Amino acid sequence: MQSTLHRWFGVGQSSAPDSRKAGAEAASEAIGGRETKAVFVFASVAHDLPQLLRGVRMEAGPDAEIVGATTMGELGSAGTTDGGVAVAALGGDGFTVQARAARIHKSDPRAAGAAAAEALHGLDDENQVLVLLADGLAGQQHEIVRGAYSSIGASVPLVGGFAADDRRFRQTYQFIGDEVLTGSVVGLALGSDGPIGIGVAHGWRRKDPPMVVTKASGPHIYQLDGEPALDVLLRRNEIEGTAEDLFDKGRALQPLGLSRRSGEDIRVIHAGDDAERSVWGSNDVPQGALVWLMEGDRQSMLDGAAWSCTEAIARLEGLPPLGVIAFDCGGRWAGLVEGGLDQEIQAMRTALSDAPFAGFYTLGEIARVRGALGTHALTLVTLALA
């Protein structure tokens, strides 16, 4: 039975150059003086992050769980910012929150995901979700998510995003409490006596014919349809040349659709080796998988954004959304410039019937619902609460 008494969700944004002021401003707008249980902070790496968190804490109070990450842009009900801060906050009856953080070791990234998932221990709420915010430059993203999954199993969904650093690709940061971490994964376990909805959509379309991954290891693809993978992608893109010709001449994003029961998960292939004729991206592609080249345009990405929101609220058992946290790919930001970002925000507003939302542009998205591997690219993941 859902308890709605004093239950609330709010969002705020700020572009103030002073970091403490920006944190306080965005948090104040989201919280509005209410007793707070959790605050999600998504901020540009250009900020003085400890000062920004101090500003957030001033508004959130001493007992609120604060988690967050640095971004490749921030988004919310009011629009997008580049170099700003977006905040989502919640509180009231029926919510339970617990947070954990773990350092990512290159030799065992799976252990970090499992440790962050310990945030769920002791939660007995009817509905639960684990929100993961992880370093986007640590590598082996799929192993971090697998670690969390190995700890909690299939009964609790995972959502989240990989932290960015304003397109610098040097160092990202994660937040827990009043601490600024790097090379880490933060897990926030959210329990609710109301339904939780998750939406996953991208808007890309299959470009036939499909290909079979005949040799692969982790994110490396060595063969497609029994031929060297680089040769196949060059031919399919009608390019005669090298890996550099494929990936560095306006085709830095080579999306592959990985067949799933619910559609296609996107894998971005972004590099190749001319000697071994292999290609690779940031997430694993299983050997034996069926894949497609994917194509899309601005309108298809806007349609994907609307569908992600629609899918999330459709899982709220008929209740209106209290609010939404969004994890949007930085690659989508790059494809939606010159007015497209505003169009995406408007598509989300319309699909959510003007329910408040906030989030960030990521270096990879996390969503594990009904058996998906959990890592995504060029995708909008939405977490809706009722």
Order of alpha helices (4+ residues) and beta strands (2+ residues): beta-alpha-beta-alpha-beta-beta-beta-beta-beta-alpha-beta-alpha-beta-beta-beta-beta-beta-beta-beta-beta-alpha-alpha-beta-beta-beta-beta-alpha-beta-alpha-alpha-beta-beta-beta-beta
